[in-house]
């Protein structure tokens, strides 16, 4: 984290900051470093947030490599600084978009007063319906259109050969650990299918990117969502924002965030709800069976993030919450039950 002192904060916030106290936040699976800043104003009692969140690129070797390869900090800066006002979903307020070259962190609204999603505890039906509606609204707003400003080059594309090669290497190197952890815990053939496909995972990603293109979050899971008093979602962590088909967000949310038994009972209802909301928002030429097929296929996208999270937590000292294990086991089980590999 770069230097965060009263003088700099006064300049970027436009208010006189007398003092600042910094509390590091240890968040498992975070791609960057987070801290809560408690602010004292001059004069005392002056208007302004009592606390804000500072977010900077990570300093570990893994974090630096990820940021260098994928431009995570700069992409999130782009979303908060240039796209946020056009998105039909609530984001934390951004007080300062940060500057990687100057080692200036991003300054964001502190959401600790809101209810935080807990991916391990699982996604409840009412929250799932609210989130599915929000995803449909977001995707419909940018259905087959460029993002505001028309600069899609600053967004992730899984058809980019660089990303394809990187994720192919990730999956290939992680197959052994995946088999060691989940042999006997998922349906026969699931791990065999991943191992067979791993050397050509870029093709899997290209298949998952087929279909109507829209603006996607790409890391839409319960740990990245807070809920306001009225249940309104507030979505964080936009480092992977990209252009792809919308079922990528939908499949990643439901497969990794909802308990297996609950998901088994309601996944199709939620897909139907998502599709109906798209149509109500003006999307045409996208039928329900195509949406269902895309949902099943998009489950394969979640394998690489799951392997990445498992590896990151193993190298970083463990997974006390069981987050990586929960995400991967739920996803592989759901993919096996829906025969996701047959969609290839």
Secondary structure by P-SEA (a helix, b strand, c coil): cccccaaaaaaaacccccbbbbbbbbcccccbbbbbbbbbccccccccccbbbbbcccccaaaaaaaaacaaaaaaaaaacccccccccccccccccccccccbbbbbccccccbbbbccccccaaaaaaaaaaaaaaaaacccccccccccccccccccaaaaaaaaaaaaaaaaaaaaccccccccaaaaaaaaaccaaaaaaaaaacccccccccccccccbbbcccbbbbbccccccccccaaaaaaaaaaccccaaaaaacaaaaaaaaaaaaaaaccccccaaaaaaaaaaacccaaaaaaaaaaaaaaacccccaaaaaaaaaaaaaaaaacccccc
